[in-house]
Amino acid sequence: MENKPISKLTYEEASKELELILENLRNDEVSIDTLEKVVSRAAALSKFCQDKLRNTEQKVQGIIEKLGL
C-alpha cells in the first residue's frame, strides 16, 4: 500500500488505494498488527475523496450558474 501523503494524491490515486484497502480487508489480508493503521488510512482516503467530489461539484455548479444553464 502507498504511503504517499494523501494531500499529494489525485482523486483517482486515492480512490484506487481505498479500493485496494477494502479488497484486502474483505479478503482478510490485513494483519491485526496493521489493522488500525490501515483502517485509519482508509478513513482519511474516504474523507479526501468525499471532499474532492464535493468541491468539484460546487465548482461545476458555479460555472453552470455563471453560464446561465
mmCIF file of the N, C-alpha and C atoms, coordinates in Angstrom:
data_MODEL
# 
_entry.id   MODEL 
# 
loop_
_atom_site.group_PDB 
_atom_site.id 
_atom_site.type_symbol 
_atom_site.label_atom_id 
_atom_site.label_alt_id 
_atom_site.label_comp_id 
_atom_site.label_asym_id 
_atom_site.label_entity_id 
_atom_site.label_seq_id 
_atom_site.pdbx_PDB_ins_code 
_atom_site.Cartn_x 
_atom_site.Cartn_y 
_atom_site.Cartn_z 
_atom_site.occupancy 
_atom_site.B_iso_or_equiv 
_atom_site.pdbx_formal_charge 
_atom_site.auth_seq_id 
_atom_site.auth_comp_id 
_atom_site.auth_asym_id 
_atom_site.auth_atom_id 
_atom_site.pdbx_PDB_model_num 
ATOM 1   N N  . MET A 1 1  ? 0.828   -1.190  0.000   1.00 0.00 ? 1  MET A N  1 
ATOM 2   C CA . MET A 1 1  ? 0.000   0.000   0.000   1.00 0.00 ? 1  MET A CA 1 
ATOM 3   C C  . MET A 1 1  ? 0.866   1.244   0.000   1.00 0.00 ? 1  MET A C  1 
ATOM 4   N N  . GLU A 1 2  ? 0.320   2.277   -0.572  1.00 0.00 ? 2  GLU A N  1 
ATOM 5   C CA . GLU A 1 2  ? 1.027   3.549   -0.679  1.00 0.00 ? 2  GLU A CA 1 
ATOM 6   C C  . GLU A 1 2  ? 1.220   4.192   0.695   1.00 0.00 ? 2  GLU A C  1 
ATOM 7   N N  . ASN A 1 3  ? 2.287   4.931   0.798   1.00 0.00 ? 3  ASN A N  1 
ATOM 8   C CA . ASN A 1 3  ? 2.494   5.756   1.982   1.00 0.00 ? 3  ASN A CA 1 
ATOM 9   C C  . ASN A 1 3  ? 2.638   7.210   1.586   1.00 0.00 ? 3  ASN A C  1 
ATOM 10  N N  . LYS A 1 4  ? 2.278   7.516   0.356   1.00 0.00 ? 4  LYS A N  1 
ATOM 11  C CA . LYS A 1 4  ? 2.327   8.883   -0.149  1.00 0.00 ? 4  LYS A CA 1 
ATOM 12  C C  . LYS A 1 4  ? 1.340   9.729   0.663   1.00 0.00 ? 4  LYS A C  1 
ATOM 13  N N  . PRO A 1 5  ? 1.736   10.939  1.024   1.00 0.00 ? 5  PRO A N  1 
ATOM 14  C CA . PRO A 1 5  ? 0.800   11.802  1.766   1.00 0.00 ? 5  PRO A CA 1 
ATOM 15  C C  . PRO A 1 5  ? -0.491  11.980  0.975   1.00 0.00 ? 5  PRO A C  1 
ATOM 16  N N  . ILE A 1 6  ? -1.606  11.893  1.647   1.00 0.00 ? 6  ILE A N  1 
ATOM 17  C CA . ILE A 1 6  ? -2.900  11.975  0.976   1.00 0.00 ? 6  ILE A CA 1 
ATOM 18  C C  . ILE A 1 6  ? -3.055  13.281  0.224   1.00 0.00 ? 6  ILE A C  1 
ATOM 19  N N  . SER A 1 7  ? -2.525  14.359  0.764   1.00 0.00 ? 7  SER A N  1 
ATOM 20  C CA . SER A 1 7  ? -2.656  15.658  0.100   1.00 0.00 ? 7  SER A CA 1 
ATOM 21  C C  . SER A 1 7  ? -1.932  15.702  -1.247  1.00 0.00 ? 7  SER A C  1 
ATOM 22  N N  . LYS A 1 8  ? -1.043  14.756  -1.485  1.00 0.00 ? 8  LYS A N  1 
ATOM 23  C CA . LYS A 1 8  ? -0.286  14.701  -2.751  1.00 0.00 ? 8  LYS A CA 1 
ATOM 24  C C  . LYS A 1 8  ? -0.943  13.773  -3.777  1.00 0.00 ? 8  LYS A C  1 
ATOM 25  N N  . LEU A 1 9  ? -2.023  13.106  -3.393  1.00 0.00 ? 9  LEU A N  1 
ATOM 26  C CA . LEU A 1 9  ? -2.685  12.156  -4.278  1.00 0.00 ? 9  LEU A CA 1 
ATOM 27  C C  . LEU A 1 9  ? -3.703  12.842  -5.181  1.00 0.00 ? 9  LEU A C  1 
ATOM 28  N N  . THR A 1 10 ? -3.913  12.252  -6.342  1.00 0.00 ? 10 THR A N  1 
ATOM 29  C CA . THR A 1 10 ? -5.036  12.666  -7.172  1.00 0.00 ? 10 THR A CA 1 
ATOM 30  C C  . THR A 1 10 ? -6.263  11.909  -6.664  1.00 0.00 ? 10 THR A C  1 
ATOM 31  N N  . TYR A 1 11 ? -7.425  12.328  -7.122  1.00 0.00 ? 11 TYR A N  1 
ATOM 32  C CA . TYR A 1 11 ? -8.645  11.610  -6.735  1.00 0.00 ? 11 TYR A CA 1 
ATOM 33  C C  . TYR A 1 11 ? -8.554  10.151  -7.170  1.00 0.00 ? 11 TYR A C  1 
ATOM 34  N N  . GLU A 1 12 ? -8.086  9.931   -8.383  1.00 0.00 ? 12 GLU A N  1 
ATOM 35  C CA . GLU A 1 12 ? -8.003  8.581   -8.923  1.00 0.00 ? 12 GLU A CA 1 
ATOM 36  C C  . GLU A 1 12 ? -7.046  7.703   -8.108  1.00 0.00 ? 12 GLU A C  1 
ATOM 37  N N  . GLU A 1 13 ? -5.904  8.257   -7.719  1.00 0.00 ? 13 GLU A N  1 
ATOM 38  C CA . GLU A 1 13 ? -4.946  7.504   -6.902  1.00 0.00 ? 13 GLU A CA 1 
ATOM 39  C C  . GLU A 1 13 ? -5.552  7.148   -5.548  1.00 0.00 ? 13 GLU A C  1 
ATOM 40  N N  . ALA A 1 14 ? -6.207  8.125   -4.932  1.00 0.00 ? 14 ALA A N  1 
ATOM 41  C CA . ALA A 1 14 ? -6.814  7.907   -3.620  1.00 0.00 ? 14 ALA A CA 1 
ATOM 42  C C  . ALA A 1 14 ? -7.921  6.864   -3.712  1.00 0.00 ? 14 ALA A C  1 
ATOM 43  N N  . SER A 1 15 ? -8.724  6.965   -4.747  1.00 0.00 ? 15 SER A N  1 
ATOM 44  C CA . SER A 1 15 ? -9.819  6.024   -4.939  1.00 0.00 ? 15 SER A CA 1 
ATOM 45  C C  . SER A 1 15 ? -9.302  4.598   -5.155  1.00 0.00 ? 15 SER A C  1 
ATOM 46  N N  . LYS A 1 16 ? -8.272  4.459   -5.970  1.00 0.00 ? 16 LYS A N  1 
ATOM 47  C CA . LYS A 1 16 ? -7.685  3.136   -6.223  1.00 0.00 ? 16 LYS A CA 1 
ATOM 48  C C  . LYS A 1 16 ? -7.089  2.551   -4.945  1.00 0.00 ? 16 LYS A C  1 
ATOM 49  N N  . GLU A 1 17 ? -6.393  3.385   -4.182  1.00 0.00 ? 17 GLU A N  1 
ATOM 50  C CA . GLU A 1 17 ? -5.797  2.892   -2.936  1.00 0.00 ? 17 GLU A CA 1 
ATOM 51  C C  . GLU A 1 17 ? -6.883  2.467   -1.955  1.00 0.00 ? 17 GLU A C  1 
ATOM 52  N N  . LEU A 1 18 ? -7.946  3.251   -1.880  1.00 0.00 ? 18 LEU A N  1 
ATOM 53  C CA . LEU A 1 18 ? -9.054  2.911   -0.994  1.00 0.00 ? 18 LEU A CA 1 
ATOM 54  C C  . LEU A 1 18 ? -9.693  1.583   -1.423  1.00 0.00 ? 18 LEU A C  1 
ATOM 55  N N  . GLU A 1 19 ? -9.885  1.397   -2.714  1.00 0.00 ? 19 GLU A N  1 
ATOM 56  C CA . GLU A 1 19 ? -10.438 0.136   -3.216  1.00 0.00 ? 19 GLU A CA 1 
ATOM 57  C C  . GLU A 1 19 ? -9.532  -1.041  -2.851  1.00 0.00 ? 19 GLU A C  1 
ATOM 58  N N  . LEU A 1 20 ? -8.228  -0.852  -2.973  1.00 0.00 ? 20 LEU A N  1 
ATOM 59  C CA . LEU A 1 20 ? -7.273  -1.905  -2.635  1.00 0.00 ? 20 LEU A CA 1 
ATOM 60  C C  . LEU A 1 20 ? -7.348  -2.254  -1.147  1.00 0.00 ? 20 LEU A C  1 
ATOM 61  N N  . ILE A 1 21 ? -7.413  -1.230  -0.318  1.00 0.00 ? 21 ILE A N  1 
ATOM 62  C CA . ILE A 1 21 ? -7.519  -1.455  1.130   1.00 0.00 ? 21 ILE A CA 1 
ATOM 63  C C  . ILE A 1 21 ? -8.792  -2.238  1.444   1.00 0.00 ? 21 ILE A C  1 
ATOM 64  N N  . LEU A 1 22 ? -9.903  -1.823  0.858   1.00 0.00 ? 22 LEU A N  1 
ATOM 65  C CA . LEU A 1 22 ? -11.169 -2.500  1.120   1.00 0.00 ? 22 LEU A CA 1 
ATOM 66  C C  . LEU A 1 22 ? -11.130 -3.947  0.654   1.00 0.00 ? 22 LEU A C  1 
ATOM 67  N N  . GLU A 1 23 ? -10.525 -4.182  -0.499  1.00 0.00 ? 23 GLU A N  1 
ATOM 68  C CA . GLU A 1 23 ? -10.384 -5.549  -1.000  1.00 0.00 ? 23 GLU A CA 1 
ATOM 69  C C  . GLU A 1 23 ? -9.533  -6.390  -0.044  1.00 0.00 ? 23 GLU A C  1 
ATOM 70  N N  . ASN A 1 24 ? -8.434  -5.814  0.426   1.00 0.00 ? 24 ASN A N  1 
ATOM 71  C CA . ASN A 1 24 ? -7.568  -6.526  1.371   1.00 0.00 ? 24 ASN A CA 1 
ATOM 72  C C  . ASN A 1 24 ? -8.285  -6.829  2.684   1.00 0.00 ? 24 ASN A C  1 
ATOM 73  N N  . LEU A 1 25 ? -9.101  -5.891  3.137   1.00 0.00 ? 25 LEU A N  1 
ATOM 74  C CA . LEU A 1 25 ? -9.863  -6.112  4.365   1.00 0.00 ? 25 LEU A CA 1 
ATOM 75  C C  . LEU A 1 25 ? -10.891 -7.229  4.165   1.00 0.00 ? 25 LEU A C  1 
ATOM 76  N N  . ARG A 1 26 ? -11.593 -7.204  3.025   1.00 0.00 ? 26 ARG A N  1 
ATOM 77  C CA . ARG A 1 26 ? -12.591 -8.232  2.732   1.00 0.00 ? 26 ARG A CA 1 
ATOM 78  C C  . ARG A 1 26 ? -11.966 -9.623  2.647   1.00 0.00 ? 26 ARG A C  1 
ATOM 79  N N  . ASN A 1 27 ? -10.748 -9.678  2.145   1.00 0.00 ? 27 ASN A N  1 
ATOM 80  C CA . ASN A 1 27 ? -10.063 -10.962 1.946   1.00 0.00 ? 27 ASN A CA 1 
ATOM 81  C C  . ASN A 1 27 ? -9.194  -11.360 3.142   1.00 0.00 ? 27 ASN A C  1 
ATOM 82  N N  . ASP A 1 28 ? -9.352  -10.656 4.240   1.00 0.00 ? 28 ASP A N  1 
ATOM 83  C CA . ASP A 1 28 ? -8.571  -10.936 5.455   1.00 0.00 ? 28 ASP A CA 1 
ATOM 84  C C  . ASP A 1 28 ? -7.069  -10.915 5.195   1.00 0.00 ? 28 ASP A C  1 
ATOM 85  N N  . GLU A 1 29 ? -6.626  -9.972  4.366   1.00 0.00 ? 29 GLU A N  1 
ATOM 86  C CA . GLU A 1 29 ? -5.212  -9.859  4.030   1.00 0.00 ? 29 GLU A CA 1 
ATOM 87  C C  . GLU A 1 29 ? -4.495  -8.788  4.858   1.00 0.00 ? 29 GLU A C  1 
ATOM 88  N N  . VAL A 1 30 ? -5.171  -8.274  5.864   1.00 0.00 ? 30 VAL A N  1 
ATOM 89  C CA . VAL A 1 30 ? -4.579  -7.255  6.725   1.00 0.00 ? 30 VAL A CA 1 
ATOM 90  C C  . VAL A 1 30 ? -4.354  -7.883  8.093   1.00 0.00 ? 30 VAL A C  1 
ATOM 91  N N  . SER A 1 31 ? -3.113  -7.829  8.557   1.00 0.00 ? 31 SER A N  1 
ATOM 92  C CA . SER A 1 31 ? -2.816  -8.430  9.858   1.00 0.00 ? 31 SER A CA 1 
ATOM 93  C C  . SER A 1 31 ? -3.381  -7.561  10.971  1.00 0.00 ? 31 SER A C  1 
ATOM 94  N N  . ILE A 1 32 ? -3.621  -8.169  12.076  1.00 0.00 ? 32 ILE A N  1 
ATOM 95  C CA . ILE A 1 32 ? -4.137  -7.453  13.241  1.00 0.00 ? 32 ILE A CA 1 
ATOM 96  C C  . ILE A 1 32 ? -3.151  -6.378  13.697  1.00 0.00 ? 32 ILE A C  1 
ATOM 97  N N  . ASP A 1 33 ? -1.875  -6.599  13.417  1.00 0.00 ? 33 ASP A N  1 
ATOM 98  C CA . ASP A 1 33 ? -0.841  -5.639  13.821  1.00 0.00 ? 33 ASP A CA 1 
ATOM 99  C C  . ASP A 1 33 ? -0.910  -4.340  13.019  1.00 0.00 ? 33 ASP A C  1 
ATOM 100 N N  . THR A 1 34 ? -1.432  -4.394  11.809  1.00 0.00 ? 34 THR A N  1 
ATOM 101 C CA . THR A 1 34 ? -1.504  -3.192  10.977  1.00 0.00 ? 34 THR A CA 1 
ATOM 102 C C  . THR A 1 34 ? -2.934  -2.713  10.759  1.00 0.00 ? 34 THR A C  1 
ATOM 103 N N  . LEU A 1 35 ? -3.896  -3.417  11.330  1.00 0.00 ? 35 LEU A N  1 
ATOM 104 C CA . LEU A 1 35 ? -5.303  -3.109  11.092  1.00 0.00 ? 35 LEU A CA 1 
ATOM 105 C C  . LEU A 1 35 ? -5.659  -1.661  11.418  1.00 0.00 ? 35 LEU A C  1 
ATOM 106 N N  . GLU A 1 36 ? -5.251  -1.181  12.576  1.00 0.00 ? 36 GLU A N  1 
ATOM 107 C CA . GLU A 1 36 ? -5.599  0.194   12.969  1.00 0.00 ? 36 GLU A CA 1 
ATOM 108 C C  . GLU A 1 36 ? -5.038  1.206   11.977  1.00 0.00 ? 36 GLU A C  1 
ATOM 109 N N  . LYS A 1 37 ? -3.785  1.019   11.595  1.00 0.00 ? 37 LYS A N  1 
ATOM 110 C CA . LYS A 1 37 ? -3.151  1.938   10.650  1.00 0.00 ? 37 LYS A CA 1 
ATOM 111 C C  . LYS A 1 37 ? -3.858  1.904   9.292   1.00 0.00 ? 37 LYS A C  1 
ATOM 112 N N  . VAL A 1 38 ? -4.196  0.713   8.831   1.00 0.00 ? 38 VAL A N  1 
ATOM 113 C CA . VAL A 1 38 ? -4.848  0.556   7.531   1.00 0.00 ? 38 VAL A CA 1 
ATOM 114 C C  . VAL A 1 38 ? -6.248  1.176   7.545   1.00 0.00 ? 38 VAL A C  1 
ATOM 115 N N  . VAL A 1 39 ? -6.997  0.939   8.607   1.00 0.00 ? 39 VAL A N  1 
ATOM 116 C CA . VAL A 1 39 ? -8.342  1.490   8.702   1.00 0.00 ? 39 VAL A CA 1 
ATOM 117 C C  . VAL A 1 39 ? -8.298  3.011   8.830   1.00 0.00 ? 39 VAL A C  1 
ATOM 118 N N  . SER A 1 40 ? -7.327  3.534   9.546   1.00 0.00 ? 40 SER A N  1 
ATOM 119 C CA . SER A 1 40 ? -7.167  4.993   9.652   1.00 0.00 ? 40 SER A CA 1 
ATOM 120 C C  . SER A 1 40 ? -6.854  5.598   8.297   1.00 0.00 ? 40 SER A C  1 
ATOM 121 N N  . ARG A 1 41 ? -5.984  4.941   7.540   1.00 0.00 ? 41 ARG A N  1 
ATOM 122 C CA . ARG A 1 41 ? -5.647  5.410   6.193   1.00 0.00 ? 41 ARG A CA 1 
ATOM 123 C C  . ARG A 1 41 ? -6.883  5.369   5.297   1.00 0.00 ? 41 ARG A C  1 
ATOM 124 N N  . ALA A 1 42 ? -7.659  4.301   5.394   1.00 0.00 ? 42 ALA A N  1 
ATOM 125 C CA . ALA A 1 42 ? -8.877  4.172   4.596   1.00 0.00 ? 42 ALA A CA 1 
ATOM 126 C C  . ALA A 1 42 ? -9.864  5.293   4.923   1.00 0.00 ? 42 ALA A C  1 
ATOM 127 N N  . ALA A 1 43 ? -10.007 5.606   6.198   1.00 0.00 ? 43 ALA A N  1 
ATOM 128 C CA . ALA A 1 43 ? -10.917 6.679   6.604   1.00 0.00 ? 43 ALA A CA 1 
ATOM 129 C C  . ALA A 1 43 ? -10.450 8.023   6.051   1.00 0.00 ? 43 ALA A C  1 
ATOM 130 N N  . ALA A 1 44 ? -9.156  8.272   6.107   1.00 0.00 ? 44 ALA A N  1 
ATOM 131 C CA . ALA A 1 44 ? -8.615  9.530   5.588   1.00 0.00 ? 44 ALA A CA 1 
ATOM 132 C C  . ALA A 1 44 ? -8.771  9.600   4.069   1.00 0.00 ? 44 ALA A C  1 
ATOM 133 N N  . LEU A 1 45 ? -8.547  8.494   3.392   1.00 0.00 ? 45 LEU A N  1 
ATOM 134 C CA . LEU A 1 45 ? -8.728  8.465   1.933   1.00 0.00 ? 45 LEU A CA 1 
ATOM 135 C C  . LEU A 1 45 ? -10.188 8.700   1.566   1.00 0.00 ? 45 LEU A C  1 
ATOM 136 N N  . SER A 1 46 ? -11.095 8.094   2.304   1.00 0.00 ? 46 SER A N  1 
ATOM 137 C CA . SER A 1 46 ? -12.517 8.275   2.055   1.00 0.00 ? 46 SER A CA 1 
ATOM 138 C C  . SER A 1 46 ? -12.922 9.740   2.219   1.00 0.00 ? 46 SER A C  1 
ATOM 139 N N  . LYS A 1 47 ? -12.447 10.366  3.287   1.00 0.00 ? 47 LYS A N  1 
ATOM 140 C CA . LYS A 1 47 ? -12.755 11.789  3.518   1.00 0.00 ? 47 LYS A CA 1 
ATOM 141 C C  . LYS A 1 47 ? -12.171 12.647  2.405   1.00 0.00 ? 47 LYS A C  1 
ATOM 142 N N  . PHE A 1 48 ? -10.940 12.357  1.997   1.00 0.00 ? 48 PHE A N  1 
ATOM 143 C CA . PHE A 1 48 ? -10.299 13.092  0.907   1.00 0.00 ? 48 PHE A CA 1 
ATOM 144 C C  . PHE A 1 48 ? -11.140 13.004  -0.363  1.00 0.00 ? 48 PHE A C  1 
ATOM 145 N N  . CYS A 1 49 ? -11.577 11.791  -0.699  1.00 0.00 ? 49 CYS A N  1 
ATOM 146 C CA . CYS A 1 49 ? -12.371 11.596  -1.916  1.00 0.00 ? 49 CYS A CA 1 
ATOM 147 C C  . CYS A 1 49 ? -13.719 12.319  -1.817  1.00 0.00 ? 49 CYS A C  1 
ATOM 148 N N  . GLN A 1 50 ? -14.374 12.218  -0.679  1.00 0.00 ? 50 GLN A N  1 
ATOM 149 C CA . GLN A 1 50 ? -15.660 12.900  -0.494  1.00 0.00 ? 50 GLN A CA 1 
ATOM 150 C C  . GLN A 1 50 ? -15.497 14.410  -0.609  1.00 0.00 ? 50 GLN A C  1 
ATOM 151 N N  . ASP A 1 51 ? -14.469 14.956  0.021   1.00 0.00 ? 51 ASP A N  1 
ATOM 152 C CA . ASP A 1 51 ? -14.218 16.395  -0.048  1.00 0.00 ? 51 ASP A CA 1 
ATOM 153 C C  . ASP A 1 51 ? -13.918 16.838  -1.478  1.00 0.00 ? 51 ASP A C  1 
ATOM 154 N N  . LYS A 1 52 ? -13.110 16.039  -2.176  1.00 0.00 ? 52 LYS A N  1 
ATOM 155 C CA . LYS A 1 52 ? -12.745 16.363  -3.554  1.00 0.00 ? 52 LYS A CA 1 
ATOM 156 C C  . LYS A 1 52 ? -13.997 16.371  -4.442  1.00 0.00 ? 52 LYS A C  1 
ATOM 157 N N  . LEU A 1 53 ? -14.848 15.373  -4.283  1.00 0.00 ? 53 LEU A N  1 
ATOM 158 C CA . LEU A 1 53 ? -16.088 15.318  -5.058  1.00 0.00 ? 53 LEU A CA 1 
ATOM 159 C C  . LEU A 1 53 ? -16.991 16.504  -4.746  1.00 0.00 ? 53 LEU A C  1 
ATOM 160 N N  . ARG A 1 54 ? -17.141 16.815  -3.460  1.00 0.00 ? 54 ARG A N  1 
ATOM 161 C CA . ARG A 1 54 ? -17.997 17.928  -3.043  1.00 0.00 ? 54 ARG A CA 1 
ATOM 162 C C  . ARG A 1 54 ? -17.479 19.251  -3.608  1.00 0.00 ? 54 ARG A C  1 
ATOM 163 N N  . ASN A 1 55 ? -16.169 19.475  -3.499  1.00 0.00 ? 55 ASN A N  1 
ATOM 164 C CA . ASN A 1 55 ? -15.588 20.720  -4.015  1.00 0.00 ? 55 ASN A CA 1 
ATOM 165 C C  . ASN A 1 55 ? -15.730 20.827  -5.524  1.00 0.00 ? 55 ASN A C  1 
ATOM 166 N N  . THR A 1 56 ? -15.512 19.735  -6.219  1.00 0.00 ? 56 THR A N  1 
ATOM 167 C CA . THR A 1 56 ? -15.640 19.737  -7.674  1.00 0.00 ? 56 THR A CA 1 
ATOM 168 C C  . THR A 1 56 ? -17.081 20.001  -8.077  1.00 0.00 ? 56 THR A C  1 
ATOM 169 N N  . GLU A 1 57 ? -18.009 19.368  -7.385  1.00 0.00 ? 57 GLU A N  1 
ATOM 170 C CA . GLU A 1 57 ? -19.429 19.579  -7.672  1.00 0.00 ? 57 GLU A CA 1 
ATOM 171 C C  . GLU A 1 57 ? -19.807 21.050  -7.487  1.00 0.00 ? 57 GLU A C  1 
ATOM 172 N N  . GLN A 1 58 ? -19.323 21.669  -6.416  1.00 0.00 ? 58 GLN A N  1 
ATOM 173 C CA . GLN A 1 58 ? -19.624 23.080  -6.164  1.00 0.00 ? 58 GLN A CA 1 
ATOM 174 C C  . GLN A 1 58 ? -19.033 23.974  -7.253  1.00 0.00 ? 58 GLN A C  1 
ATOM 175 N N  . LYS A 1 59 ? -17.811 23.685  -7.672  1.00 0.00 ? 59 LYS A N  1 
ATOM 176 C CA . LYS A 1 59 ? -17.178 24.488  -8.719  1.00 0.00 ? 59 LYS A CA 1 
ATOM 177 C C  . LYS A 1 59 ? -17.914 24.345  -10.046 1.00 0.00 ? 59 LYS A C  1 
ATOM 178 N N  . VAL A 1 60 ? -18.281 23.129  -10.381 1.00 0.00 ? 60 VAL A N  1 
ATOM 179 C CA . VAL A 1 60 ? -19.010 22.897  -11.635 1.00 0.00 ? 60 VAL A CA 1 
ATOM 180 C C  . VAL A 1 60 ? -20.367 23.596  -11.576 1.00 0.00 ? 60 VAL A C  1 
ATOM 181 N N  . GLN A 1 61 ? -21.051 23.500  -10.435 1.00 0.00 ? 61 GLN A N  1 
ATOM 182 C CA . GLN A 1 61 ? -22.333 24.167  -10.278 1.00 0.00 ? 61 GLN A CA 1 
ATOM 183 C C  . GLN A 1 61 ? -22.186 25.679  -10.438 1.00 0.00 ? 61 GLN A C  1 
ATOM 184 N N  . GLY A 1 62 ? -21.106 26.242  -9.891  1.00 0.00 ? 62 GLY A N  1 
ATOM 185 C CA . GLY A 1 62 ? -20.855 27.671  -10.051 1.00 0.00 ? 62 GLY A CA 1 
ATOM 186 C C  . GLY A 1 62 ? -20.627 28.052  -11.499 1.00 0.00 ? 62 GLY A C  1 
ATOM 187 N N  . ILE A 1 63 ? -19.907 27.242  -12.231 1.00 0.00 ? 63 ILE A N  1 
ATOM 188 C CA . ILE A 1 63 ? -19.661 27.506  -13.654 1.00 0.00 ? 63 ILE A CA 1 
ATOM 189 C C  . ILE A 1 63 ? -20.971 27.445  -14.418 1.00 0.00 ? 63 ILE A C  1 
ATOM 190 N N  . ILE A 1 64 ? -21.788 26.433  -14.129 1.00 0.00 ? 64 ILE A N  1 
ATOM 191 C CA . ILE A 1 64 ? -23.085 26.287  -14.811 1.00 0.00 ? 64 ILE A CA 1 
ATOM 192 C C  . ILE A 1 64 ? -23.970 27.493  -14.539 1.00 0.00 ? 64 ILE A C  1 
ATOM 193 N N  . GLU A 1 65 ? -23.973 27.961  -13.301 1.00 0.00 ? 65 GLU A N  1 
ATOM 194 C CA . GLU A 1 65 ? -24.776 29.129  -12.944 1.00 0.00 ? 65 GLU A CA 1 
ATOM 195 C C  . GLU A 1 65 ? -24.288 30.375  -13.673 1.00 0.00 ? 65 GLU A C  1 
ATOM 196 N N  . LYS A 1 66 ? -22.968 30.559  -13.770 1.00 0.00 ? 66 LYS A N  1 
ATOM 197 C CA . LYS A 1 66 ? -22.410 31.712  -14.486 1.00 0.00 ? 66 LYS A CA 1 
ATOM 198 C C  . LYS A 1 66 ? -22.786 31.687  -15.960 1.00 0.00 ? 66 LYS A C  1 
ATOM 199 N N  . LEU A 1 67 ? -22.880 30.489  -16.515 1.00 0.00 ? 67 LEU A N  1 
ATOM 200 C CA . LEU A 1 67 ? -23.241 30.341  -17.923 1.00 0.00 ? 67 LEU A CA 1 
ATOM 201 C C  . LEU A 1 67 ? -24.746 30.472  -18.138 1.00 0.00 ? 67 LEU A C  1 
ATOM 202 N N  . GLY A 1 68 ? -25.501 30.472  -17.042 1.00 0.00 ? 68 GLY A N  1 
ATOM 203 C CA . GLY A 1 68 ? -26.948 30.592  -17.134 1.00 0.00 ? 68 GLY A CA 1 
ATOM 204 C C  . GLY A 1 68 ? -27.631 29.340  -17.644 1.00 0.00 ? 68 GLY A C  1 
ATOM 205 N N  . LEU A 1 69 ? -27.036 28.220  -17.414 1.00 0.00 ? 69 LEU A N  1 
ATOM 206 C CA . LEU A 1 69 ? -27.610 26.952  -17.896 1.00 0.00 ? 69 LEU A CA 1 
ATOM 207 C C  . LEU A 1 69 ? -28.474 26.298  -16.844 1.00 0.00 ? 69 LEU A C  1 
# 
